[in-house]
Amino acid sequence: MQPPGGRTLVTLPTYYQVSWSERGFEPGEIDSLNPRDWFGLDVRVKPLFESVTYAFGDGAGEGPTRDLGGPYPTGGIVHAYESGGVFDVQASAVLTGQVSLNGSAWIDIPGHADVAGPVVPLTVLTARNHLYLPGD
């Protein structure tokens, strides 16, 4: 989320971006399984990104979309909150995959995997302005 730090202001555009964990394999990355565990077969698996759905915690959301978002000012996933409070934000991805056996062409794996990202609290603050006369 941007602004960073889990805090934003009412009506301020908040930018969202999905990133993949360092653990595991992200979409497009190839995992080669140990042939010893697969009866001597050379098995390669490639997860593929299908879509992501954003839940902003205030009842609004975006998706499913292929837009992974991004930072200000170019990010495509932007939401402004109309009231203050603490909102639980979450992105959930849908992944499919492909497999290759002994160097074959990639074969689509039937079905998909729903991957829920972590729930991240976002504090939306309100600000009050006040005008001061010179000398106050």
N, C-alpha and C positions, 0 to 999 in steps of 0.2 A: 504494500500500500504506500501511496505517496500523497500527502506528506508522511514522512517516516515517524516512527516512535509510537504508532498506535493512537495518535490524537489528530483531530481535525476540527474545523469550525463549521457551524451551520452554514449552509449554502455554498461553501467552498468546494470546488470540484476535487474529488478524491479519485486518484488514478490507481488502477489495479493491474497486476501482472502475475501470471502463473509461471512458476519456475519448478523444475524437477529436482528431486532430492539427489544428493550425491550417492546415496545408497541405492543399489539396484540399477536398473537399466532404463534410460529414458527413451521415448519414442524415437525410432530410427537407429538406435544403438543396437549392435548385434551381440548376442550372448552365445558363445560356443559351449555346448555341454560336453562333459567328459565322455568320450566314446566307451570307456570302461563301464560306465553306468548305463549305457544304452545299447548293450549287446554288440559293441564294436561299430555302431553307426556314428557317423559324423553328423551331429544334429546342431543346427544353428537356428536361433529364435530371434525374431525382430518385432518388438512392440511397435504399434502404429497409433498415432493420435487421431481420434475421430472428432471429438467435440469437448467443450467445457461449458458448464453452467455456473454462473456466479450468483450467490445469494448475499445481498447486502445487509441483511439482518433487520431491515425496517419494513419488510414485506415486498420490497422491490428486488428485481433480479435481472439478469441478462443471460440469454442463451436458451437452448444450446447454440454455441457458436464455435467457429474455428479460431477466433481472435484470442490470442494469448495475452492481450493487453500490452502495457508498456508504461514507461515513465512520462511525466510531463515534458513537453507539450504534445508529444506524438502518440501517446497511448490511446488505444481505441476503446478501452473499457473505463468509463468515467461515471461517477455517481455523486450527486450532491444531496446531503441530508437536510430535511426540512425542520427537524427538531433535534434538540440535544438529548444525550443519553449514552448508554453503552450498548453497542450493537454487535452481535456475533456474526462475523463475516466468514464465508466459506466458498471455496471453488471445488466443484466435483467434475472429474474428467471421465470420458468414456474412451477406452482403448480397445483396439483390435490387435491382430498380430498375424505374422507369417512365419513359416518354418521352411527350412531347407534341409534335405536329407542327402548326405554324401555328395554335396556339391550341386544338387539339382536346382532348378529354377525355384523361386519363392512360391510357396503354396499358402493360400489364405487359410487361416485357422477359423473355423466356424464360431460364431458367437462374439461376445464382447465382455470386457471387464469394466465395472463401474468402480472408480477410485475416488473416494471422498478425501479431500484435503483436510488439513487441520482446521478447527474452528478457532478464529483469531478475534479477540475482542477489540473493538474500535470505539474509543471515547470521542463523542462529538460534543464539542463545547460551544456555549453561546458566549457572545461578547456584547458588552453594552458600551456605547460611545457616550462621551460627555464633552460638551464644548465649554471652554473656559474663556472668560473675558481677559484682556490684558490686565495684568496686575493682580489677578486672583491667585 
